[in-house]
Amino acid sequence: MIIAAIYSFKNGEDVIRSLYPGELQEVEQVIAAIDSTQCKTKISREKTMPGRTLYNPRALNRAFAKEFERRGWEKYKVQCDYPTSYYVPGFVPKSSSKGTFREMDFVKNRVGVEVQFGKYAFMVYNVCAKMTIFHNLGIIDVGIEIVPIKLFAEEMSTGVSYFEQFVWDLEHRGVADIDIPVLILGVAT
C-alpha cells in the first residue's frame, strides 16, 4: 500500500516528524509492507454491487496488526468502570458494565495509532475522543490515524468512510484545546 494523502491535525505532522521520527518511519514501513491484493476477498451481497470482489476490512486490519506487532507495537486496553450514580432512583440495570474497555489499536513510545476501514463515526471518535482520552490517561502524546482515500473506499462495502470526508469535517469542526496532535494518513493500493 501507499500513503496517498496527508493531513496534519493540530500540527500533528510537524510534532511527530520532529519528536517521533523513528515511530513515523515504522508506520510508513508498515503501510508499504501491506499487500492489499491479498485482502481483496469479500464477495459483495449488496444490491448496488452484487458479486463484486471487494477489499475486506477485517483482512486489512489483520494485515496491519501483523506488521505492527512485528515491529513491537502493542494494543493497549483500558478498563472502563462506568458510573452508576447517574441512574434515576429505583432503576436497576439488567446487566453490568463489568468487563468493558477502550482499546487503542497500536501504541509505542507514547505514539498511538488507529487503523480505520469502517464507518465514518469511528474515524471522528478516534481522533476527537479516544486519542484525547488515552492522552489524558498518560498513555500517548500524539496520534496517527490511517484511513482509506475515497478511491480505495469505493472498493469496499458501502458506508466505509474516507480521508477526504474526514478532513473536510475536521477542518470545519476546528481544533479544541483538549485535542492532541494527530497525523492522518490516507492510504491507497
JOPE-V93610 format. One record per helix or strand of 3 or more residues. SS is the DSSP state (~ for helix, > for strand). FROM is the first residue (numbers start at 1). TO is the last residue. If there is no record, write none. Layout:
# JOPE-V93610
ss={SS;SS}
from={FROM;FROM}
to={TO;TO}
This chain:
# JOPE-V93610
ss={>;~;~;~;~;>;>;>;~;>;~;~;>}
from={2;12;21;36;57;74;101;111;120;142;150;163;182}
to={9;19;33;39;70;79;108;116;136;148;153;173;188}
